[in-house]
Amino acid sequence: MDIRVDVNLPCSAKELLPFIDDLAQYPSWMCLVHAVVPEADNQAWQVELRGKIGPFARSKRLRMVQSTCESPNIVVFERRETDGRKHSSWVLTAQVGATSVGSNLIVNLHYGGTLFTGGVLEGVLADQITQGRERLLAVLQA
């Protein structure tokens, strides 16, 4: 499953970077990211993703690391668990490019498993990521 959201923002890539290169900032603007706790060494984050369908919620806890940071244009976070078991891939990529009025942000969430794919849950994930577009605009303008 791959979900992509594209948004134009009235700020520079450098101004946007603090909101996308630290997963602890994501709950302020992306509904899907419910909670983020940095690990003691600040090299990884414990991330709780939560999707809601009416009164029901589905949560998933992941250990994510920043695998790429080409400041201020691309940041990639990948799931890297330390329990020795095989896990489905989760990759969050944020790409920023300059525009004539600020910047363009493309967020892509890739999930390599089957639990959240198909129909309703995939749609809910896509909707929550899309809603993050408006929340990010509000955070940047605050």
FENDAUR-V313803 format. One record per run of one state. SS is the DSSP state (~ for helix, > for strand, _ for the rest). FROM is the first residue (numbers start at 1). TO is the last residue. If there is no record, write none. Layout:
SS/FROM/TO ; SS/FROM/TO
//
This chain:
_/1/1 ; >/2/9 ; _/10/12 ; ~/13/20 ; _/21/22 ; ~/23/28 ; _/29/32 ; >/33/38 ; _/39/43 ; >/44/53 ; _/54/55 ; >/56/70 ; _/71/73 ; >/74/79 ; _/80/89 ; >/90/99 ; _/100/101 ; >/102/111 ; _/112/118 ; ~/119/141 ; _/142/142
//
